Amino acid sequence: MSKRRNHDVAFKARVALEAVTGERTVSELAAEHGVNPTMIRQ
């Protein structure tokens, strides 16, 4: 079984800022950063 990944604060802030700007869709951001789209929406 795989271990859960822990993302640092800088990574979370960068992804959140990109999501808020609205230049790309949540799906595009999720694919680029390797996370689930639900995590970005939260």
Secondary structure as UniProt FT lines:
FT   HELIX           9..21
FT   HELIX           26..33
FT   HELIX           37..41
//
